[in-house]
């Protein structure tokens, strides 16, 4: 697929740290505000309030001017207690966050980078630690440590030891994928030392993930510590939000309706956790740009800028007139500009151009498969149906469009690897076309039709039971072609149908396409960057450059009298492939 | 087949690790738990029963000269027989009986609540991801707040509002104490009624994680080529959403079940404490507060085994829903 939006590109180290800065968003603003406020309260609050432990004889008074948040059972000021408790909880949270992130980096990144037995061992260890339930283990360990030895550090250590495994697993997966990237391999081949490669090439790319894991570790630690203290197993002589809740519970705050005692501590934990989670959303969006907020534009529904032109000539089946597609955004990208093309019944129209020139975008515009932010801004697409006459594709209702797709115009996508659903069998993926478009068809007829089509493209019908990953690349592409022909469409759009395949398989599939076209008489819009290939198979050829058609004529014209300089450059850059080999491809089924 | 064998082998290793950890923790820690337990037994008027002492020593360590390895073997033997000694906090009930009476409560509570949370979370996540860019997006931060709330605090709030203030639900317990536990409608109805608030606590706290995870995977899956193919095929929206996008999007959520379950188990222990629920979490705390080390160790083991079993079951399910695991190895 043509990647026109730069933000979808993978972060490269050269793209630098700029990419790592979170994008400003309301979520990030609210999240940071919550975290900052609570952290400040924890840091500065204890300096401003009175002694949290001072006992008074005004037990359990509701909030008032003297005690803004009321008092506990023994008359201690709740606000003062909360200030100190917030500080205690934050302290443990950060302590555990640092230790757990360190442990997970050690076991996740280092193991995955070194690989082999070390990785196996580290990964097994992480997975075992992951499935052993953490809190019961913490409870058991804390119960054996006598209370007088149970300080904040002990608790933090135990929480870190029981809490690093999940993020080690995430980091390992990411490191494994980074390890195979070109720039890391290059650094390794260049003989850079392990620690340098990890530090310079891998770590910067993992930073957003590490930050996110740290955030999670802090939330989890504060929650676990609160739980532990609530059970009376926390650090002795420390004061955290959890111990406050423990005393509130034991002082029957709930039963006596002293909401001011047990609501605020929990609320602080919840708000802090919520703040961290909101910040984490922003970090997630750096890691995975797909998650960024989509602003659905009003009126994003395709509008017709020009009336559909009457199809020129009787033999036209698909006519594009002045079609423009724009990727809307801060800097709109005009991917397709005023393209006019005509596909005649039964012909092969080749569309050639380098990657990024807009040819895939054009192909998706034909049956409205583009998604926001892409938008058709002008032009029309007319389909002349054998039965129904002219159809204005851009004006179809969603249901009409759905029924139109595949039954009249089907597609073969580039990279059949990902075009098939990995978790459904080939049979189900073929049959659901029939169940949707031919509901009257019997089960037996459906099965027979699928088997027939597979046989037609040269795949053993027993493969119907297979899953996509069980087929070779060539076979998958043949299955895609079989699927495209299931409903005997009048037009098939083929987007780089053979690009990912090796040359021998490519030839076989091309011959198959030529033969099938001869037998079934569908027209093909054949999209590729491979001009010599088009010269062999196409009846007419269009050359695309920067979203515009710069050359449009019969294959012979394009080959012998190219008019545009770009076409001549393209032709010159390939060794001649005409003659004998062209006949080889054509021989399959040329009429 | 190889996938299943590997999973089975992994859980055996994990089980062995947990059992061994359980053996070494009390031996590495300061103090002499066996003597504490024996002293407690004597307080209760029980004579020094050598077999009870033996069971404690195997579980918690001994000062005799017996080689560690022999202790370890005998410890494993006792585990297999389910012999963990006598509970001192529930004197004179054997530890295994205490566990047998409390375990069903927790399994039912956590089991039902988790299944509900998973179903709700995944269904909502699929919809929110599918309808991205609409008002449904605001559900995401809202449920995140819920998952940042400590379980026990949410439990307290629920009790305060729905129990104390409105009086809709009982404040604590697992069933009406005037009833005798058994398979009759009165008792089961009462147990169900008492289980609503604890289960609600677990569901509300854990549903957000499932929602967010599924929603994010849904967004990723929707950008995959096979979803584009499905649209190009002219399939109906519902079919594309369920069989193409969601069917692939739930796989990582299922694979990540172990992490979520850890949180749920932790949360339910504390939740049981708030509701004085007669489950294994309350027993664990009772054991901790009374230095009933034998019961504590046994409960840790039982929880671990239950969690491992649940994870194994989910992994086996994963093998069924992702065909690639079956042949890929």
Interface residues (C-beta under 8 A of the other chain):
Chain A: X1 X27 X124 X127 X128 X130 X131 X132 X133 X134 X135 X136 X137 X139 X140 X141 X143 X144 X145 X146 X149 X166 X219 X223 X224 X226 X227 X230 X231 X232 X233 X242 X245 X249 X254 X255 X257 X259 X262 X263 X265 X266 X269 X270 X271 X272 X273 X274 X276 X277 X278 X281 X284 X288 X290 X291 X293 X294 X295 X296 X367 X369 X372 X402 X403 X404 X405 X406 X407 X410 X411 X413 X415 X418 X419 X420 X421 X422 X423 X424 X425 X428 X432 X433 X436 X437 X467 X469 X470 X483
Chain B: X10 X11 X13 X14 X17 X18 X21 X22 X25 X26 X29 X30 X31 X33 X132 X133 X134 X137 X140 X141 X144 X145 X147 X148 X149 X150 X151 X152 X153 X154 X156 X157 X159 X160 X164 X216 X219 X220 X223 X224 X225 X226 X228 X229 X230 X231 X232 X233 X234 X235 X236 X239 X243 X244 X247 X248 X251 X258 X259 X261 X262 X265 X266 X267 X269 X270 X273 X274 X284 X285 X288 X289 X291 X293 X296 X297 X299 X300 X303 X304 X307 X308 X311 X321 X322 X323 X324 X327 X328
